[in-house]
Amino acid sequence: MNATENKPLALIKYGGNAMLNEGLKQAVVNNIKQLTERGVQTVLVHGGGPFIKRALDMAGIASEFIGGHRKTTPEALKYIEMALKGEVNSSLVNLLNASGLKAVGLSGKDGAMAIARKRYHLAQENGQDVKHDLGQVGDVESIDTTLPRTLLQHGFLPVITCIASDKKGNDYNINADMFAGALAGALAADDYLVLTDVDGLLRDLNDPASIIRELPLSELPSLMGTVIKGGMIPKLESCEAALRGGARRARIVNGTQPDTIAKAVLSSHSTGTEICL
């Protein structure tokens, strides 16, 4: 057994304002360094919605959304991949390496880590089920953890973005929350943290004191569309995917609070909203 197999593993899904603000980006890096110094193997998964929008705007490609999903042409995917891998991923790797860590930038395509399948948006229109083609938008079909585990065993920190290919070599953009949840489950992560811009899941958006500290998976269906809505839906669904896939803990935390990540993993302090099996 490799020694790293006895070390705890944390997977962090990174996004939101913590990705746009330089001070918060550095705080996230500092937190990750704290984790590694305490013997926690760490994997970082990221998306990059604002960077994608900017790249598409610069290329003169209009964005069309269907059911909250960006319809993605093969031409648009080229620019999405450039933004995610060439800008966001590279920037994060530079920051992490400058802090003394050994970060490696990857996408789901590397080492066939993630195999994608095409995603369709299903909707009810005029009482009929309608299937919308989203273009190069995919779901995770399977995960092979060989590459990230090999990197972790040799002291590297995988930084992964959510582009993957299907079995025929067609490329897809995958929702970063769902990609991260699938990978956290496959890696049997001890901690899966989804960074957001709020303290956790609130019963009342206008009342910070209404935060839900523990949420059993069995309660998710009854809260969908009411308490859980908008951008929180894929975040909670990703926590469910992680837990059902093999992760031990899943939590939604505020990535704009500098010490939240280290506190959530290293202390017994209740942080954010923990989703429980």
Buried (B, 14 or more C-beta within 10 A) or exposed (E): EEEBEEBBBBBBBBBBBBBEBEEBBBBBBBBBBBBBEEEBBBBBBBBBBBBBBBBBEEEEBEEEEBEEBBBBEEEBBBBBBBBBBBBBBEBBBEBBBEBEBEBBBBBBBBBBBBBBBBBBBEEEEEEEEEEBEBBBBBBBBBBBBEBBBBBBBEEBBBBBBBBBBBEEEBBBBBBBBBBBBBBBBBBEBBBBBBBBBBBBBBEEEEEEEEBBEEBEBEBBEEBBEEBBEEBBBBBBBBBBBBBEBEBBBBBBBBBBBBBBBBBBBBEEEBBBBBBBE
